[in-house]
Amino acid sequence: MVKGRMLNVIKYLEKHKETGYRQIAEAMDETTRAIRYDIDKINDELSLQKLPLIEKLPKGKLKVPESLDLSIFLEDNEFVFSAKERIKILRLMILFDTTNLNIRKLSEILQVSRRSIQNDIEEIQQELEEDDIYLEYKNGFYLIEKSKKSYEVRSKEIRSHIKTLYKTHLTTTYEAYIKNLIYKMFLPVDLNELFLWIDGLLKKTGWIFSDQTYKWYVANICTFTWYMIKEKDLPEHEWGKTGEIGDSLKDYEKCIGKTLDHKQSEILAGFEKYTNKYVHLEVTDNLINIADLTQMLIDKMQERLRIDFKQDGVLIKGLLNHLGPMVDRIKGNVQLHDDVSQFIPDEYQYVYVALKEILRKDKLLAHMTENEEIYLAMYFIGSLRRMQKNSYMNVLLICGFGYGTTVVVKDALLNSYQVFVKKSISAYQVKHFTDWEDIDVVISTVDVELPVDKPFARVNVIFNQDDYIKLDLLGLQKRNVLTNYFAIERRLDFLNDEDKHRVMAVIKEELGYKEVKMPRKFKTLSDLLGVDDIKCVKQIDDWKDAVKASTDILKHHGNDGDRYCENVIEGIEVRGFYSVTDEVFALLHGSENAGIQVSCMSLLISEQPVRFGEKEVNLIFCLASRDKKEHIPVVTRLMRMVSRTDLIKDLKECRTPEDAMAVIRRCEKEVEQHAANH
């Protein structure tokens, strides 16, 4: 009889008439040696039945004869799974459905002895006992769960089968059995409907997941659903984060045929918080903590590696985006299980080691898993690569034709490339030059022999096309408008923001950059919010009217206020009023692709409180950002102003935009002074 893995090989051969040992092995995650064994056994069975054999061709190729109908093997319902597959099947039964854990029946279904089934169960028992989950027998099997790890164990088990559950074309009998088993475990819930609900929710909310965290998210929804339909209590300590999903909750309750209480609905919505997606803004002090954590990591890595990470805005934005979900995962004991150790190239291991030393000294981050550490290290490695690609090179310029020609060559280099000309010397001075350690490349207008091994290019005084090619081959990076502009801007930090802006405007025009739009860095509330962006009113009866009034203000910046209004309202209807802090303020926001051309913000001050569901506020900020991250420093500053000044109290008393703007500027200065003193 054809058994287990051999049956899977036959199913593969039925679809792929011409294939090879290696292709089958890769498809089934087996060794080619095992596949060769199976092919020999299958041919033995074919020979006994006097049927054509599978042809073995050169170079490990296989061919199924046209006259051979392999389906005769598949018509027999008696099949056997491999030992590894049996373990997975039994583990699912033990964790989710012990009522079907009948040794006699399983022996018949899996076509192995009862002793084999008992041995498999004992092996699984030993694994589960490490998580304080015990399988007992008394007139039938049942589980004793002595710790709160059981939810995580079940979620991890479901996660390992997500790929199979989403497959429409199953390639093996094992996959078909597993999928059918899991679908039965969730009855009366139809998992197809649940998956449609999940995908619909993600589309509505715009949440973005990596492949790994998507599997984690789906597995948690499935496990949570199983707990609901089995009416099992959820372990209390698992839920570090809660959230809201708005009207989608009703669709979920309809899908599972159960009504959730308030705590359960918060837990269901909170699963998205642990993922490394682009998170929606949350009006909490958590954003301040993440900004402080970002600054700490950058400062410590800068100090340890002596690399100016602060100049890399991409790194800062990336960490702000990553650290919030990462901290939530640490607090919620959420594990990332993919093997990512290969992500760190050997030449950057020192970055990973330095980061680990820093993390070990932090009370919270000391509990990170190795995978979390590696993911975090990748941000700093990426920053290093960006800076190496765009870094300035130190040049020794050799020119023996006098001061005038030296200036011509030097200016050509500085205007065209990102370089520092460390020194200009004549050819005869080369033998006396000693500071070679500070030199990256040597550029000369004359033939010269160097006493050390350094990258070298011989060029003309007036560069021609060949000279530019030589310089490019040296690794010199071309200068650009933004490089010049930002280099100057960094050197004007001794000026206040207003004077710095005026000086840069003049420089921009004098350098010929008047028509070039420079990306602006938004740091403070007043960077996005001006007097014309503030409106004071007596009363607004409906929260949708408040949204309309707020988004209308954004129109004078060239944004599509009507489209943005619809987007904001739609987001609130999906996710609820999570961005409204009762009796403090609302921070409305929509998608960056909903008609936003210019990043800006509006402030609506109402003398009478505006109701958002059960919440009331007098102050309504509306944020419009061109991307998912550029507003984060501004929102962080706003949170600091709320927590460390009388911003909210004083703004409520304002009756003119001018008064409100004065309050904002005063509170900004208070926060700056506080930062300077600490």
N, C-alpha and C positions, 0 to 999 in steps of 0.2 A: 504493500500500500504506500502511496506517495504521502509524505507527512510534512507538517510544519513549514520550514523555510523552503523546502523543495516545491511545495505548492505555490509559494510566492514567486519562485523562479519561473514556474510554468506560466503563471499569470503574466509575468513580464514578457516571456517569449511569445505568448499569444498576441501581444500588442506589437512586439518588435521582432519581426521574423528574421532579420539580419542584424546581429549585434555582436558583442564580445564579452569575455569574462569580466574585463575591467569595468565596462559600462554597467553590467548587472550588479557587480559588487558595489559600485558607487551609489547606484539607485537604491540599494537595499542596506547600505551602511554595513557591509560585510567584507571579509577578505576575499581576494581572488582564489585563494586556496580552498576556502569553503565552497565557493561557487563551482569550482572544478569538481569537487566531491559530489555536489548535488547533481551536476550534469551527468556524471558517470552513473549515479544511482537512477536518475530518470531514464537514461538509455537502457539500463538493466531492466527496468520495468517495461519499457517499450519493446525490448527484445523478447521478454516473456510473453507479451501479448502479440508477438509477430507483427509489430508495427514499424514503419520507417524510423530510423534513429536521427537524432539531432546531429547535423554535420559539423565536424570540427575542422575548421580551415586554418591555414597558416596565420601566424602572428596573433593567435588568441581569438580569432574570429569564429562566430557560430552562425549556423543557418538552419532554419526550420524548413524541412521539405514541404513543398506545396501540397503533397498528398497526405500530410500528417495533420490530423485534427486534434489539437491539444485539449479542446473543450471537454473531451470524454473524462478527463481527470477532474475537471471542475464540477461535474455533475454530481459527484459523490460528496455528500454532506459531512462525511467523517473526515475531520482534518485535525491536525495537531500543530500547536504553536511551539516556537522555540522556548527554551527555559527562561530567557530574558523577557520574552513577550508574556509568558504565563505570570511572571512576577508582577508585571505592570497591570495585568488584568485583575489579579487577586488583590493588589494594593488598592486599586480603585474601589473594589467591592468592600474591602475592609473599612476604608475611610468614609464611603458614601452609602453603602447598601449591604449591611451585614445579614439582612434577611435572606439574601440569595447565596450566602456563604455556606453551601451544603457540600461537604466533601465527596459524598457518593455521586451527586449529580455533576459536580465539577469534574470528577474523574472520567465520567462518561463524555461530557462535552469536550474536554481538553485532550481526551484519548491518552491519558497517562494513569499510572497506578495511584491508589489513594495515598500510599506512602509518599509519592512525589508531591502531591498536593499538600500533605501535612508538612513536609520539609520546606516547601515554598512559604507556607503560612508562618512557620517558625522563624524563617529568615526575615520576613517582613516584620514580625513581632519584635525581634531584636532591634531593628532599625527604629521602629515607632517608640519603643521604650526609652530611647535617648531623648525624646521630646515629651516624656511622661504621658504617653498614650498606650493603654494596655488593652489587649484583646483577651476577653474571658469567654468561657463556655459554660453554659448551664441551660440545658434544653434548647440550645441554639447559641450562636456567637453574638456578643455585644461588646461595645467599647466602653472603657472607663477613661475619661479625660481628666487627669489630675492637674494639668497646668493650662495656661491660656494660649499655648502654642498651636493648639489644634486647628484654629482658623488659618494660620499661616501655612501649616503643613498641607491642608486641603487646597488652599489657593495655589501653592507651588505645584501640587500634583495636577490640577486642572491646567495650569499654565504650560506644562510639558506636553499637553495634548491640543492646544489651541490651533496649531497648524492643521492637524487632522480634522478638527471640528469645522474649520472653514473650507476644507477641500470639497469640491463638487465631484471630482473624478478620483476615486480611491484606487490605488494601484495594488494593494495587498489585501488579503483576507483579514489580516490582523487589524489594519486600519478600519476596515468595515465593521469588524466586531467591536473595536473600541468606541467608534462613533455611535453605533447602535446602543452600546452599553451605557454611555454617558447620557444620551438622549432619554433613555428609559429612566435613569436615575433622577432626572429633573421633572418627570411627569408629575402633575398635569401641565406644567409650563412647557410650551413649545420653544425650544432653544433657537429655532430659526427666527421666530418673532422677537425673541430677546436680542439676538444679534442685529436685527433690523432696527430695534429701538436704540441700541448703542450707537450704531453708525449714524442714525438720524440725529441723535443728541450731539455727536461730535460735529456734524455738519452745521447744526443750528448755532452751537456755541463758538465754533471756529477754533476749538482746541487742537493743538498740533502735537503729535506724539512721535517719538522714534519707534522703530519696529519693536524694540525690546519692551519699551514702556507701554506700547499699545497692547502687547500680550499680557503684560502685568495688569493693565486696566481691565481688560475683558475678563481675565481670570478672577479678579476681585468682584466684579459685578456678578459673575456666575456663582461664585462661592457664597456671596452675600445672599443671592436669590435662593440658593439651596437652604441656607439657614432660615430664610423667611418661610419657605413652603413647608419645611420640616418643623417650624415653630421652635427652633433651638435658640437659646440665649446667645447673643454675641458677646465675646470676651471684652470686658470694659477697657482694658489698657491698650487695645489695638488702635484706638482712634485719636491720633494726635491732632487731626484737622477735620473740620466739618465745612459744609458749604451749602449752596443753594442751586437748584436746577430749574426753578420756576414751574411752568405748566407741564414740562416733560415728566414731572413726578406722577401726574394723573395717568399719563400713557403707560408708565411703568407699572403702576398699581393695576391697571386694566390687564396688562400683559401677564402678570403673575397671579391675578385673582386674589390679591391681598391688599389691605389698607395699612400703610406704614404710620407709625406714630412719629412725633416730631423728631425725636432723637434718631430713629432709624432713617428718616428722610435726610437728615443732616449727614449721617455717615455715608449713605449712598452718594450724595453729592460731593462729599469730601474726597473721594478716591482720586479725582483729577488733580488734587493739590500735590501729590507726591511725584508727579511726572516731570521730566525735564523738557517740558514744552514751553512755549511762550505764554507765561502766566498772565492772566488778567490782573489789572490793578486791584489792590485791596486797600481799603482805607483803614490801616492798622499801623501800630508802631513797628510791626515786623519789618516794614520796608527800611526803617531807620537802622534796625539791627543788621539787616543784610548789607546796607551801605557801609556800616562800621566794620563788618566782617570782611567785606571786599577790600576796604582800605587797609585793614590789619594785614591781610595776606599779601597784598602788594608791597606794603612797607617792609614786612619781614623778609620776603623773597628778594626785594631790592637790596636790603641790608646784607643778606647772606651771600647773594651771587654778584653783588655790585653791578647790577644792570638796571638801567632807568626804566622800569616797567611803567611808571606813571605817565610816560609820554605816549603810551599805546592806548588810545581810546577804545579800540576794538576789544582789548583785553578787559577793560573796566566794564563795558556794556555786557560782554559775554559772562563775566563773573556775576554781575547783578542779576542776570537772567537765570544762571545755573544754581546759585547758592540757596535761593529760597526753597525750591523743590528738594534740593539736596538735604537741607536742614530738616525739612519735614520728613524725609525718608529716614534720617537718622533717629529722630524722635519717635517715629512710628515703627521703628525696627523693620523697615522695608529693605529687602536685600536685592541687589542687582546681581544676577547669577551668570551672565554671559562671561566667557573668558576673554578679557581684554588686555591680558598681560603683554601680548605681542604689539600693542599700540605704542609702546615706548621704545624708540630706536636706541641702540646701544650708545650712540654718541650723545644722547640726552638723558642717560640714566642719572647723571649728577643732579639734574633738575628735580627728578622724582625723589631722590634721596634727600635733597635739601627741603623739599616740601614736606616729606614725611616727618622730618625732625621738628618742623614748625608745628605740624598738626598734633604731634604727640604731647606738646606742652599746653594745648588748649583743652579745657575741661569737656566741651561738647565734641569737638572734632577728633579727639583722641579715640572715639568709638567708631570712627569710620571704617568700613570694610576696605579691603585692598582694591576692589573694583572702583569704589567711590574715589579713593586716592588717585588712581590712575586717570579716571575721567577728569579730575580737577587738575592734575599735572599737565594734561594735554592742552589746557588753556594757556599755561605759561610757556610750554614748548612752542605752541603756535605763535605766541607773541615774540619769542626769540627768533623764530624763522622769519616773521614779518620784519623785525628790526634788522636782522642780518641781510635780508634782501634789499632793504631801503637804507642801509647804514652808510655813513660817510667813510671814505677811505683816506688814509693819510699818505700824502704824495711827497716824494723827494723830487724836486724839479732841477734838472741839470741843463744849464743854458750858458754857452760861452760867448754869446754875441753882444754882451753888454746889458745895461739896466733896461733900456727901451724894449728890446726884443723879449727879455724875461717877463716884463709886464704884459706884453701882448699874449704870450703863451699862458701866463698865469690867469689872466682875465678870461681867456677862451675856456680854460679848464673850469674855473669857478662858475662861469655862466652856463656851461653845458652839462656839468656833472656834479654829483654829490660828493665833493672831495674837500679835504683840508690840505692846503699846500704848507706842509710843516716847515720846509726850508727850501730856499733857492740858492744853488751854488754853481760855480764853474766846474768844468771837467777836471782841472788840475787839483781841485779841492776834495775830490772823491776819496783819495787815499787817506786824507786826514779826518774824514767824517766818521763819527763813532756812534751816533744815536740810531743805529739800525733797528733796534727793537721797536721804536715808535713808527717805523715806516712800513706801509703795506705794499706800495708799488713805487717803482722808479720810472719817471718819464724824462726823456732827454732829447734835445735837439741836435746832439752830436753823438758820434760813435764813442763809446766809453766802455772800459772793462771794470766790472764791479768786483770788490773784494769779498762780497757775500752773495748768497743765492737769494735774490728777490725778483718778483715778477717785473719785467722790464719792457718798455716800448720806446722805440726811436721814432720821433715824429718831426714834421716840418714846423717852422715858426708859424706859418699860416696853415691851419689844418686843412688837408684835403680829404676826399672820401676814404682813401686807404688809411689815413691816420685815425679817423673815427672808428673804423673797423678794428684797428689795433687796440684802441682804448676800450672798446666794448669787450674785446677778448680778454682784457686785463680784469674784467669784472666791475668796471666803473658803472655806477647807476646814473641814468640821465636825470637831470633836475627837471622840475615841472613847476607850474604856477603855484600849486598848493604847497609844495616844499618850501619855496622861497617865502611865501606869505606866512606860513605857520612858524618858520624859523625866526622871522622877525617878531612875530606876535609873542613868542615865548620869551624873547629878550626884553619885552616891555612890561614884565610883570610888576615892576616898581611903580607903575602908574595905576590910578584907580580905573574902574571899568569904563566910566564915561570918557575920560581923557584918552584911554587906550583905544577906544572905539573911534574917536576923532582922528588920532594919529594914524591908525591903520587905514582909515578911509582915504587920507591924503596919500599914504604910501601906495595903496592899491591903485590909485589913479596915476601917480607918477611912474609906477612900474609898468603901466600899460595894462592893468588888470581890471579896469573899470567895468567892462562888460562880463567879467568872469564872476559867476555866482559862487561865493565861498560857503562851504557848509558852516553853519553857525552852531556854536556850542551853547546849549541852554543849561544854565546852572541855577539861576534864581527864578522866583516866581515872576518878578518884574521883567525877566527876559521874554516871557510869553504873554504877560498881562499888562496892558497899558490903561490909561484913563478911558480911552474910547471903547475898551472891552468890558467896562463895568456899567451895570444898569441898576438903578434903585427904584423899587415899586412899592405900592401900598399893600397889595394883596394879589395872590394867584390861587384860584380855586382848585385847579386840577394839576396833578404832577405832569401830565402830558403837555399842558399849556406851558409849564415851567421849562420843559425840555425844548419846546418850540421857541420860547423867548430866548433861551440860552444859545441855541444853535443859530438863531437869526443874527445874533451879535457877530458870529464868526464870518458872516458874509462879506463884511467890508475888507477882509483879508484875501478875498477872491475864492473862498471855499464855497462848496455847494451846500449851503445850510439846510435846505429842504431834504436833500438826500441823506445828509448826516443825521438829521432829526429822526427820520424813519429808521435808520440803522441803530441809533441809541435806544429808541423805544422798543424795537424788536429785541435788542439785547436784554433789556430789562424784563420784558415779558417772558424770555426764555430762562434767565438766571435769577430773576427776582431783584429785590432792592439791596443786594449785598454791598453796593457802593455808597449806601446812605448810612451815615452814623447818626443815630437818633439824637436830636437836640444839639448836634455839633455842625455838620455840613454834609452835603452830597457832592460827590466827585463823579460827574457823568462823563462817559467816554464811549466811543464807538470804534469801528474798524478803520485802520489807516487807509484802506482802499475805498472808503465810502465818500468820495468827493472831496478829499482833503488835499489841497495843493500847498498850503503854508501852515506850519505848526504854530498854534496859538492857543489862547485860553480865554474864556469869558467868566465873569462873576455876576451873578444875579442876587441882589440883596432885597429881601421882602420883609416889610415891617411885620406882617402877619405870617405865622409859620405855614409852610407848604407841606401837605400830607403826602407821603409816599407809603402807601399801605398803612401799617401801624406806626410808622416813624414820622417825625416832624422835624423840619429844619428851616432856618431863615436864610441860610447861605448856600447857594448852589454854584459850584464851579463846574465848568464844562471844558474838558480837555480835547483838543484836536491835534493829533500827532501824525507825521508822515510815515513813521515806522514804529516798530514795537518797542523800541528801546530809548530813543533820543530824549523822551520826556522824563525818564526815570530820575535823573539828578534833580529835576525841578520838583517832582512829587516828593522826593526824599526831603528836599529843603522845606516844602510845605508842611510835611509831617513834623519836622523839627520846630517850625514856627508855631504849630498848633500845640505841641507839648511843652515848649519852653518860653512862650510869650503869651500875651493876652490877645492874640490875633482874633480869635473867634468872638470873644466878648466885645472887643472894640469895633470889629466890623459890623456887628449887629446894630450898633448905635449910629452907624454912618447913614446919612441921607443924601449924599452927593458922591459921584464918582471920584471927585478930587479928594474928599475926606478919606474915602476908602483907600485910594492910592497912597496917601500920606501914611496911613496906618500900616500898609503893607511894607513900604520902604523902611519905616521905623523898626518894624519887627524883623525885617531882614538884617538890619544893622545889629540888632540885639543878638541874633543867632551867630553872626560873623564874629562879634566880640566874644561871645561865649566860646566859640571854636578856637579863637586866638589865645584865650586864657587857659585852654585845656589842651 
